[in-house]
Amino acid sequence: MEALNKKLAIVGLGKLGGLLAESFIARGLLQPKDIIGTVRHKARAEKLDVKHPFPVHTDNRDAVAEADIVLVAVKPQVIDEVCEAIRPVVTKDKLVISILAGVTTRAIERFLSDEVPVVRAMPNTPCSVGCGMTVLCRGKAATDEHVALAQKLFDTVGRTIVMDEKHMDAVTGLSASGPAFIYVILESLAEAGVKMGLPRDTATLLAAQTMKGAAEQVLVSGAHPAMLKDEVTTPAGCTIDGLLELEEGKLRVTLIKAVVKSGQRARELYTDPD
């Protein structure tokens, strides 16, 4: 992996920001000396400064002033306050990447400047193992080069696609919240194995590898999941009985509702004054 040779500031170094930073370092995209993180409270900064191989402090303005790329990872509710603080040092030569659910590029541009390139990104936690899914959309001043730079960052931790911003709430509900839904399904499959006498570690391995393999088959083949499901389901076999139980339990509609509800909640996290 070719290094970026740019300075990255992560404003709001929470779980996802930390995962991304560690992944960028592990894959050789950035060196620890090229990254600086910030958090709100001094005690938290001191704890994270020991945990991570790059410095962490509480001064957002100083961190942003030194950076070429600013990754904004604070809570949506405090983005206005953060943007006000860093605005004096955010120039059009910097790229601002926001991973905030529910916050539009226009909302950030309103506080910074219409000339500041802003790219909105929605990654998910499997980025930590190089198997993430990130969707990008561009703000008013972001060029193809800015989008390509953001894509290079997130390509190191999984797959990346670019979409119109109108889809970002749906993306949040599906691929950002989705891993939590998958873990519930995986845990349930493993529990079923335990119920039928399998050791828990074996049941978890079987469930996890089965889910990984099924997902990979969709990605590699490009086939519709329904077609792949039918390939497993033989006439009067075992699988059809299990599928009937899933339909009776309304698993399909429950998962759809979970994604829709998460996407709707994303819209409620931030209210644009405009």
N, C-alpha and C positions, 0 to 999 in steps of 0.2 A: 504494500500500500504506500503510495507516494504521499509524503507529508505535505500539509497545507502551507506551512510556514506563515501562519497567521496567529494572532492573539485572540483568545476566546474568553469572554466574561460570561459567567452563568449567574444571572441575578435571580436569587431565590433558589438556592441549592437544596432542593428537597430530594425525595426518593428518585424521581425520574431524572432530574438534572444530574444527580450523582451517578446513576446508572449510565447515562449517556457519556458523561465525562470519562468514567472508567473504561467504557467501551472504545471511545476515541483513542485513548492512550494505548489500550491493549492491542488495537489494530494498527498502531503506528501512524495514525492520521495527525495526531497532535502529541507533543511532549508535555510532561507535567509543567515545565517552565512556561508553556504557552497558555496555560489555563489559570484563571482565578475565579473563585466562587464567593458569593455573598449570601448572608442570611440576616435576619432582623436583629436577633439577640446575641449578645457577646458570648454568653455561656455556650450557646449552640455553635457559634463560630469556632470557639476554642476546641470543642469536641470534634467537629468535622475537620479542623485543621490537622488534628492528629490522625484521623482516619484516612484522609485522602493524601495523595502524593503531591498535591498542589495547594497553594495558600487559600485560606478561607477567612474572610473578615466581614465587617458590617457596613463598610462604606461603598454604597452603590456607585456614587459619582466617580470616585477614584478608580474603581474597577472598570467602569465603562470608558473612562478617559483613556485608559491604556489599551483598549481592545479594538480589534478590527471587526470582530463579530460579537454581537451581544445576544445571548440566548436568554430570553425572559421567561422565567419559570415560577413566578410568584403566584399567589392565589388571585383569581380573577377580581375579587372584591377590593384588592389594594393596587390594581394596575394604574389607576389614575394618580395616586400618590407617588408611586414609583416613577412614572413617566415625568411627572413634574420635577422630581428630584434630579433625574439624569438628563433632562432636556438641554441644559447648558453645554453639555459635553458630547451630545449626539449630533454628529455631522452627517452630511450626505455621503461621506466616504466610508461610513460604517454600514454594516448590514445588521438589521435587527430581526431576529427570528423569535417569534412568540409561539409557545406551546400551551397557551392558555385556552381552556375550553370556554366557548361562548363569547370570547372577545374578538371582534372583527379587526381586520387590518385598518379599517377607517377609524376605529376608536383610538388605536394607537397613534396613527398619523395625526389625528386631531390634537393630541397632546405634544407630539414631537415636532413634526413638520411634514408637509406634503412632499418635500424633497428627500426625505429620509426613506431609503428602501426598506420595506417591511415584507417579510415572508412569514406567513402563518403555517405552523406545522402541527400535526396531530400524530405523535408516535404512540407506541404502547410498550408495556414493560418487558415483553420478550426481546426487546432491543438488547437487554443485558446478556443474552446468549447468542446474539447475532442473528436472531430470527424474528426481528420486529417487523411491524407494518406501519409505515408513515405516509400520510397524505399531506401534500403541500398546496398552498394557494398563494398568489402574489398580491401585494398591495399596489397602489397607484404608481409609485416610483421604482418598483422592483423590475429589473431588466431580466432578460434571458440568462445573463451571466450570474445575476444574484440567485436566481432559481437553481441554476446548475451548481453553484457553490453550496447552497442548502442541501441539494440532492446528494452531493458528494459526501457531505457530513452524514446524512441519514442512511445512505447506501452502505456505509460501513457496518451498520447494525441491523440490516435486513433489507426488505424491499421498500421502494419509494415510488409513489405516483403523484402526478400533479392534477388537480381538479379545480373547478370553479368554487368560489367560497360559499355559494349557496348550499353546497352539499356537506359542509363541515360539521354541522350538528348531527347529521345522520352518521357521518364517519365516527364522531365521538361515541355515539351509542353503540355502533357495531364493532369497530376494531380497537378503540381505546378502552371501552368498558368490557368488550367481549372476552378477554382472557379470564376475567372473574367468573363469567358464566360458564366458560369451558372448564375451569377448575372445579366448579360444582358438579358438572356432568362427569368429569374424570373421577372425582371423589366418590360419586354415587356408583359408578361402574366398579370401582375397586371394592367398595363396601359390599356390592353384590357378590363379588368373588369371595370375599371373606365369609359372607353368609353361606356360601356353598362349599366352604371348607378350605379355601386357599389361604396360605400365609399372607399377611397383609402386605409385606414388601413385594412378594410375587404378584399379588393382585394389582398393586399400584403400577408395577412395571408393565404388566400385560395391558392395563388400561391406557397408560401413557403412550406406550409404543404403538398400540392399536390406533389411538387418536392421531398420533404423529403420521403414521403410515397412511391412514385414510386421507388426511389433509394433503399429504405429498402427492397422493394419487390424483386428487382433484387438480392440483397445481401443474403437475407434469402432463397429465393427459388432456386437460382442458375440457373434460367431459362434464356434463351436468351431474350434480350429486345424485339426482333421482335415478339416472341411468346406472351409476355405479352401485347404488343401493339395490337395484333390481338384479345386478349380477351376483350379489351375495344371496339374494332371496330365491331359493329353489322351491318349486311346487311342493306343498305339503311338508316343508322342511321345518327346521328349528327357528330360523330367523323370522319367518312371517308371524309366528306366535308372539315373538318379542315385539315386533313392530305393532301388532294389534294392541298390546299392552301400552305402548308409548302413545298411540292414538287415543286410547281410552283415557289415559292420564293427561291428555291435552298438552304433551310436551312441546309440540310444534307451535301452537298458538301462544303458549306461555313464554317461549323464547322470543317470539316476534314481539310480544308485549314488553318484554324486558328491554329489548333494544330500543323500541320506540319511546319507552318511558325514560331511558337514559338520555336519549337524544333530546327529548323535550326538556329534561332537567338542565341540559347544557345551555339552553336558551335562557334559562332563569338565573344563571350564575352571575351574569353581568347585565346591567341596564345602561345602555348608551344614552347619555343626556340629550343627544341630538334626536 
